[in-house]
């Protein structure tokens, strides 16, 4: 903790010159751990308080997933976390409006896929990446990757699939059928003010490159957006 900041208003009993001695005598405190364990240890919480803690914990860990034991703390001496929280809070109303007509279907991917697998459907798939499955709370095994590949290879829909490049993908998704697009991004789990590790993302598509991208289409009328019709 920095002690370089001093109050612009001096007062009798101020502790600026004693701050270092006082702070070093304090025991460590981590509200992240307290909030995190309270979501799993049976603590009775008001629904609004539980939602606030859930948001705080997810925003505070670098993996963005919820699990019984903490997995990484995203704070650092170089970042001002309060700004990040306020930025996220400012998005709540926008996100609420955007998700108003969105259906969240929380089932096994095979069940969801079989229901929506249609010729004129675009399906974007973002599974846990090969050999990175332990970042996620839900287990996803090699057998699941193979099960997913079997479904997608038989699909009549337009499928776009995200992965990191991996040798196993050549067997799961043959290059003769799956077009590959790659680009570099900063790894979210290994970013800091001084270091930004890079990773190669890959998108596999079972359809030819479109002549017009989604962002080049004319704007949809407001009435169409509201009803969800195309």
C-alpha positions in Angstrom: 0.0 0.0 0.0 1.3 3.4 -0.9 1.7 6.1 1.8 2.6 8.9 -0.6 -0.9 10.3 -0.6 -1.5 12.9 2.1 -4.7 14.7 3.0 -5.1 18.2 1.5 -6.7 19.2 4.8 -4.4 18.8 7.8 -6.0 18.1 11.1 -4.9 17.5 14.7 -4.3 13.8 15.1 -3.6 13.1 11.5 -1.7 9.9 10.9 0.3 10.6 7.7 3.7 10.3 9.3 2.6 7.2 11.3 0.8 5.4 8.6 3.7 3.1 7.7 4.1 2.0 11.3 0.3 1.5 11.8 -0.2 -0.4 8.5 2.6 -2.8 9.0 1.1 -3.8 12.3 -2.2 -4.8 10.7 -2.9 -8.5 9.9 -3.4 -9.4 6.2 -7.0 -9.1 5.0 -8.5 -10.3 1.8 -12.2 -9.5 1.2 -11.9 -11.5 -2.0 -11.4 -14.8 0.0 -14.1 -13.8 2.5 -16.6 -13.1 -0.2 -15.6 -16.2 -2.2 -15.9 -18.7 0.6 -19.3 -17.2 1.7 -20.7 -18.3 -1.6 -19.9 -21.9 -1.0 -19.9 -22.5 2.8 -23.6 -22.3 3.4 -23.6 -18.7 4.7 -27.1 -17.3 4.5 -27.1 -14.2 2.3 -29.7 -11.8 1.1 -30.2 -12.5 -2.7 -29.0 -9.0 -3.6 -25.9 -9.4 -1.3 -25.2 -12.8 -2.9 -25.4 -11.3 -6.4 -23.1 -8.5 -5.4 -20.5 -10.9 -4.0 -20.8 -13.2 -7.0 -20.1 -10.2 -9.3 -17.2 -9.0 -7.1 -15.5 -12.5 -7.0 -15.9 -13.0 -10.7 -14.5 -9.6 -11.5 -11.6 -10.1 -9.1 -10.2 -13.4 -10.4 -8.3 -13.6 -13.6 -10.0 -16.7 -14.9 -13.6 -15.3 -14.7 -15.0 -18.6 -13.4 -16.6 -19.6 -10.2 -15.3 -22.6 -8.2 -15.2 -23.7 -4.5 -11.5 -22.8 -4.1 -10.1 -19.4 -5.2 -8.2 -19.5 -8.5 -6.0 -16.4 -9.0 -6.3 -12.8 -7.9 -6.4 -10.2 -10.6 -5.3 -7.2 -8.5 -1.8 -5.8 -8.8 0.1 -2.7 -7.6 0.0 -1.3 -11.1 -3.8 -1.3 -11.6 -6.5 0.9 -10.2 -9.2 -1.7 -9.6 -11.9 0.8 -8.7 -11.9 2.2 -12.2 -12.5 -1.3 -13.6 -15.4 -1.9 -11.3 -17.1 1.3 -12.2 -16.6 0.6 -15.9 -18.3 -2.7 -15.5 -21.1 -1.3 -13.5 -21.8 1.3 -16.2 -22.4 -1.5 -18.6 -25.2 -3.2 -16.6 -28.1 -1.3 -18.2 -26.7 -1.8 -21.7 -26.2 -5.5 -21.1 -29.7 -5.8 -19.6 -31.2 -4.2 -22.7 -29.1 -6.4 -25.0 -30.1 -9.7 -23.2 -33.8 -8.9 -22.9 -34.7 -11.2 -25.8 -31.8 -13.6 -25.4 -32.5 -17.2 -24.4 -29.9 -18.8 -22.1 -30.0 -22.6 -22.6 -28.1 -24.3 -19.8 -28.0 -28.0 -21.0 -25.4 -30.4 -22.3 -24.0 -29.1 -25.6 -25.2 -32.2 -27.5 -28.9 -31.5 -26.5 -28.7 -27.9 -27.4 -26.9 -28.6 -30.7 -29.5 -31.2 -31.8 -32.3 -28.7 -31.2 -30.8 -25.8 -33.2 -28.9 -27.7 -35.8 -30.5 -26.4 -39.0 -29.3 -25.6 -42.5 -29.8 -21.8 -42.2 -28.4 -21.6 -38.6 -25.1 -20.1 -37.6 -23.7 -21.8 -34.5 -20.7 -20.3 -32.7 -19.0 -22.8 -30.4 -16.4 -21.9 -27.8 -15.4 -25.0 -25.8 -12.6 -25.2 -23.2 -9.4 -25.3 -25.2 -7.4 -28.5 -25.5 -5.1 -28.9 -22.5 -6.6 -25.8 -20.8 -9.7 -27.5 -19.4 -8.6 -27.0 -15.8 -9.3 -23.3 -16.0 -13.0 -24.0 -15.9 -15.1 -25.2 -13.1 -17.1 -27.8 -15.2 -15.1 -30.8 -16.3 -14.5 -31.2 -20.1 -12.5 -34.2 -21.1 -10.8 -35.4 -24.3 -13.9 -37.6 -24.8 -16.0 -34.5 -24.7 -13.8 -32.9 -27.4 -14.3 -36.0 -29.5 -18.0 -36.0 -28.9 -18.3 -32.4 -29.9 -16.2 -33.0 -33.0 -18.5 -35.9 -34.1 -21.5 -33.6 -33.8 -20.0 -30.7 -35.6 -18.5 -32.7 -38.4 -22.0 -34.0 -39.2 -23.7 -30.6 -38.9 -25.6 -29.1 -41.8 -25.5 -25.7 -40.1 -22.9 -23.0 -40.5 -20.4 -23.6 -37.6 -17.7 -21.3 -36.3 -15.5 -22.9 -33.6 -12.8 -21.3 -31.4 -9.7 -23.0 -30.2 -6.0 -22.4 -29.6 -4.0 -24.2 -32.4 -3.3 -27.8 -31.3 -2.0 -30.8 -33.2 -5.1 -32.8 -32.2 -7.3 -30.5 -34.1 -6.1 -31.8 -37.4 -7.6 -35.2 -36.6 -10.8 -33.8 -35.0 -11.5 -31.2 -37.7 -9.9 -32.1 -41.1 -8.5 -29.1 -43.0 -10.3 -30.3 -46.1 -13.6 -29.4 -44.5 -12.7 -26.8 -41.9 -11.3 -23.4 -43.0 -8.9 -21.9 -40.4 -8.4 -18.3 -39.5 -5.7 -17.3 -36.9 -4.7 -14.1 -35.2 -2.7 -13.0 -32.1 -4.3 -11.6 -28.9 -3.0 -10.6 -25.4 -3.7 -13.4 -23.0 -6.2 -12.3 -20.4 -4.8 -14.5 -17.7 -1.2 -13.2 -18.1 -1.6 -9.5 -18.6 -0.1 -6.7 -16.5 1.0 -3.2 -17.0 4.5 -4.4 -17.9 3.9 -7.8 -19.5 1.3 -8.8 -22.0 1.8 -12.4 -23.0 0.5 -13.2 -26.5 -1.5 -16.2 -27.7 -2.7 -17.4 -31.1 -6.4 -17.8 -31.4 -7.9 -20.0 -34.1 -11.4 -19.9 -35.7 -12.4 -23.0 -37.6 -15.3 -22.6 -40.0 -17.1 -25.3 -42.0 -18.4 -22.8 -44.6 -16.6 -20.7 -47.3 -15.5 -17.2 -46.5 -18.6 -14.9 -46.9 -18.6 -12.2 -49.5 -20.1 -9.8 -46.9 -19.4 -10.0 -43.2 -21.9 -9.5 -40.4 -20.6 -5.9 -39.7 -21.0 -4.9 -43.3 -24.7 -5.6 -43.5 -27.1 -2.7 -43.5 -28.5 -1.6 -40.1 -31.6 -3.5 -39.0 -34.6 -1.3 -38.4 -35.4 -0.7 -34.7 -38.8 -2.4 -35.1 -37.1 -5.5 -36.4 -34.6 -5.5 -33.5 -37.4 -5.3 -31.0 -39.4 -8.2 -32.4 -36.3 -10.4 -33.1 -37.4 -10.9 -36.7 -34.9 -10.9 -39.6 
